[in-house]
Amino acid sequence: MALILVAFLSRVDSLRGVERFARANPHLLPHLGLRKAPGHTAITLLLHRLDPEKLQAALLQVFPEADLGEVLVVDGKHLRGSGKGKSAQVKLVEVLALHLHTTLAQARAEGREDQALLELLDRLGAEGLKGKVVVGDAGYLYPELAGKVVQKGGRTSLS
């Protein structure tokens, strides 16, 4: 987990990237409790074996001031199996409420995913982001998007 955290803080944005990061930085591995760089399969298996509720409890011990009721996560996905043949790959964006363990809004992204997310934020209404912290990967860190979050009373890393 420490390797994944360090890699993500170093702007790595995928699990394959974590594998490449580990191979490119062998001098860090002993400091992270590793003898050798784990492969993509080992990293993926580790994440699949984690109990999300136990991980959340552990993170809350490290960051007791965190209020998950204030956090909304934005994410985009490509539907597996779509885009075969001549059909286009289907992309979705969604807004998740961590504390509710549910998706608040979801939409198909026809063009850029950030544009679809702007539309989702509009659908949440004026009160939908009040006092919330909106987090997501680097693909959503656009000034226009951060401005919309702030306009609706929320916060993001760009605001």
N, C-alpha and C positions, 0 to 999 in steps of 0.2 A: 504494500500500500504506500509505503514511503517513496518508493521509486515512481509510482504513478503520480503522486502528489508533486514531487520535484520536477518530473517531466512536464506536467501540466502547467506548473508555475513558470517553466521555461518556454512556454508557448507551444508545446506539443499538443496536437489536437486529435490524436487517434491512438488506439492501442497498438497498432503497427508502428506508429511514431514513438511510443514508449519503448518498444523493442529496439528500434534504431537508436534512440537516445541512450539506452543502457549500453549498447555495443560501442557507441561513439564516446562514452564517458566512463571507461572502466575504472578510473581513479575514484569515482564516487561510490562505487558498489560496496566496498567494505564499510563505508560510513552509513550505508543504508541497510547493513546486516546481510549483504549478499556476497557470495563467493564468485559467482559468474552471472552474466547477463541472462535473464529469463527470456524464453522465446514467446512469441505471440500466443501460442496455445496455453502455456503455463499462466500467462497474465489473464487470459480470458477465463480459464478454469477457476482461477482464484476469485475473480469477480462474480462468477456464477455461483460459487459456494458461499458467498457472504450472505448473512442474514441481514436484510435491510434494516430491520428494527434494532438489532444489536449494534449495527454500524451507526445508526442515528443516535442511539443512547451513548455510544463511545464519543461521538463528535460533540454531543451536548455536554459531556464531562469536560472536554477540552475547551469548548466555547460555550460556557453556561449562560452567557448573555444573549445568545442567539434565540430569536423568537420565530420558529418556523411558521407560525400563523401569519407572519408578515412577508413571507417569501413566495414569489411566483417564479416558476421556471419556464422559459421559452425554449422550444426545441423543434427541430425539423427532422423528418425521416423520409427515406425513399422506401416505398413499399416493395418488399421482397417479391421477386417474380414479375414485377411490372417492367415494361420496356422491352419485352421480348418481341422479336420480329420487327414489324414496322411501327408498333405502338410506342408512344412516349412513356418514359418512366414517370410514375406517379409520385409526387412530392407532397407531403403534408407538413403543416406547422401546427403546434399546439401550445396552449398555456396551461400549465399544471399547478395545482395548489398542493404544496408538500404536506401541509398539516391535514388535509382532507384525503390525501392519497387518491386524487382524482383529477381528471382533465376538466378544466373549466370551459375551454373553447378549442375548437379544432377546425381547420380549413385546408382545402386543397390549394397548393401554391402553383399557379399557372406560369408565373415568371419567376422573378426573384423572391426568395422566401421572406426577406424583410418586408416587402410590400404586402404580402399576405398577412404577416404578423401585424402590420399597422392596421389592416382591416379588422383583425381579431380584437385588437385593443379598442377600436371604435365600438365593436359589438359589446364589449364588457361594460360600456356606459361610463358616465362621469365618476361614479363611486367605485368602479371596479378596481382601481389602482390606488385609491387613497390610503396612504400610510404603508404601502407595500414596497418591497424591494424586488425588482425584476432582474433575474440573472439568466444567463445563457452563454453559449459559446461565442467565440469571436465573430462568427458569421452574423450575429445580431447586434454588434456594437457599432451601429451607424448613428451619426449625430441626429438625423431626422427621427429615428426611432427613440433615442434617448430623450429628445425634446418632447415627443408625444407622451412618454411615460411621465415626465415631469409635469407637463400640462395637465395630466389627469391625477396629479397629486402623489405620484410614486417616485421612487429613486432607482437609479441604476449606476453602474460604475462610471459611466460617462457624465452623469449629472452632478 
